[in-house]
Amino acid sequence: MHPVDIRQRAISLIEQLPQNKLAGVVQLLEILTESTSQSAANAKEADLLEIIQ
């Protein structure tokens, strides 16, 4: 599935959620974003350590 299609599908699903579920969904998305950011940071850190060594 194309990334734009995935984003559109995610937006559509979020719009269908009841209000009482939105906070949990936002927390889940934040956690998923943090793990992605951490993976990118770990890769950069590994590159820097390789240069230093």
Secondary structure, DSSP 8 states (H G I E B T S, - for coil): --HHHHHHHHHHHHHHS-HHHHHHHHHHHHHHHHHHHHHHHHHHHHHHHHHH-
